[in-house]
C-alpha cells in the first residue's frame, strides 16, 4: 500500500477592493469548522492593505482557527506557499487564502495573483 502525502484543500478569496473578501472568508471558515468539523487555517496574503493582517487575525481569533502571516510588504505567493507547507505538516484540512483587492485591469496585481494561484 502506497502512503500518500497529506494535502490540504486550498481556497483563495479574490476580488475587487471592498467587496468583503475577508469577511466572507471568516463566514466560510466558520461553516467549515463548526458545520463540517474540518480544521482550518487562514493565510494572510494581503500584504499590501493597511490593517488587512490584523483583520484576518481578529476573525481567526474569534473563530479559534489558526492564522499564518508574515506581516506587510512580503511576497504574497511566498506567504501562501509557506502557509500551505505548515498546513500540510500539521494536517490542517483547509487553507483559506486572503488576497489583496484588485481590479482586473491592474496588470502588476493580476500578475501577482497568478503567481499566488
C-alpha positions as CSV (number, residue, x, y, z in Angstrom):
1,X,0.0,0.0,0.0
2,X,1.4,3.4,-1.0
3,X,1.5,6.2,1.6
4,X,0.3,9.5,0.1
5,X,1.3,12.9,1.4
6,X,-1.4,14.9,3.2
7,X,-2.6,17.8,1.1
8,X,-4.9,20.4,2.4
9,X,-7.8,21.8,0.3
10,X,-7.0,25.4,-0.6
11,X,-9.5,28.2,-1.3
12,X,-8.2,31.7,-2.4
13,X,-10.5,34.6,-1.9
14,X,-10.1,37.1,-4.8
15,X,-12.0,40.2,-6.0
16,X,-12.0,43.9,-6.2
17,X,-11.4,46.2,-3.2
18,X,-14.1,46.4,-0.6
19,X,-16.4,43.5,-1.7
20,X,-16.0,41.7,1.6
21,X,-13.4,39.0,0.8
22,X,-12.0,38.9,4.4
23,X,-15.5,38.9,6.0
24,X,-16.8,36.2,3.7
25,X,-13.7,34.2,4.3
26,X,-14.5,34.3,8.0
27,X,-18.0,33.0,7.3
28,X,-16.6,30.2,5.2
29,X,-14.1,29.3,8.0
30,X,-17.0,29.2,10.5
31,X,-19.0,26.8,8.3
32,X,-16.0,24.6,7.6
33,X,-15.1,24.4,11.2
34,X,-18.4,24.3,13.0
35,X,-20.7,22.7,10.4
36,X,-18.3,20.4,8.7
37,X,-15.9,19.7,11.5
38,X,-12.8,20.5,9.5
39,X,-9.6,22.1,10.7
40,X,-9.0,25.5,9.1
41,X,-6.0,27.8,8.7
42,X,-6.3,31.4,7.3
43,X,-3.3,32.6,5.4
44,X,-3.0,36.4,5.5
45,X,-1.7,37.0,1.9
46,X,-2.9,40.6,1.6
47,X,0.4,42.1,2.5
48,X,-0.5,45.4,0.9
49,X,-3.6,46.9,2.5
50,X,-3.1,48.6,5.9
51,X,-5.0,46.6,8.6
52,X,-5.5,43.5,6.4
53,X,-3.4,41.2,8.5
54,X,-4.9,42.5,11.7
55,X,-8.4,42.0,10.3
56,X,-7.6,38.3,9.4
57,X,-6.1,37.7,12.8
58,X,-9.2,39.1,14.6
59,X,-11.5,36.9,12.6
60,X,-9.3,33.9,13.3
61,X,-9.1,34.6,17.0
62,X,-12.9,34.9,17.3
63,X,-13.3,31.6,15.3
64,X,-10.5,29.9,17.1
65,X,-8.7,28.9,13.9
66,X,-5.1,29.1,13.1
67,X,-3.6,32.0,11.1
68,X,-0.4,32.4,9.2
69,X,1.1,35.7,8.3
70,X,4.5,37.3,7.6
71,X,3.4,40.9,8.1
72,X,3.3,43.5,5.4
73,X,5.5,44.1,2.3
74,X,6.1,40.4,1.7
75,X,5.6,38.5,-1.5
76,X,2.1,37.1,-1.2
77,X,2.9,33.9,-3.1
78,X,5.7,33.2,-0.7
79,X,3.4,33.7,2.3
80,X,0.8,31.4,0.7
81,X,3.4,28.7,-0.1
82,X,4.7,28.7,3.5
83,X,1.2,28.6,4.9
84,X,0.3,25.6,2.8
85,X,3.5,23.8,3.8
86,X,2.7,24.3,7.5
87,X,-0.9,23.2,6.9
88,X,0.4,20.1,5.2
89,X,2.8,19.4,8.1
90,X,0.1,19.9,10.7
91,X,-2.5,18.1,8.7
92,X,-4.9,21.0,8.6
93,X,-7.8,20.2,6.3
94,X,-8.4,23.6,4.6
95,X,-6.3,26.7,4.0
96,X,-8.3,29.9,3.2
97,X,-6.1,32.5,1.4
98,X,-6.9,36.1,1.9
99,X,-5.6,38.2,-1.1
100,X,-5.3,41.9,-1.8
101,X,-8.2,43.5,-3.6
102,X,-7.5,44.3,-7.3
103,X,-9.1,45.4,-10.4
104,X,-8.8,43.1,-13.4
105,X,-7.0,45.8,-15.4
106,X,-4.2,46.3,-12.9
107,X,-1.6,44.2,-14.6
108,X,1.0,44.1,-11.8
109,X,-1.6,42.9,-9.2
110,X,-3.1,40.4,-11.6
111,X,0.4,39.0,-12.3
112,X,1.0,38.7,-8.5
113,X,-2.4,36.9,-8.2
114,X,-1.4,34.4,-11.0
115,X,1.9,33.8,-9.2
116,X,0.0,33.1,-5.9
117,X,-2.5,30.8,-7.5
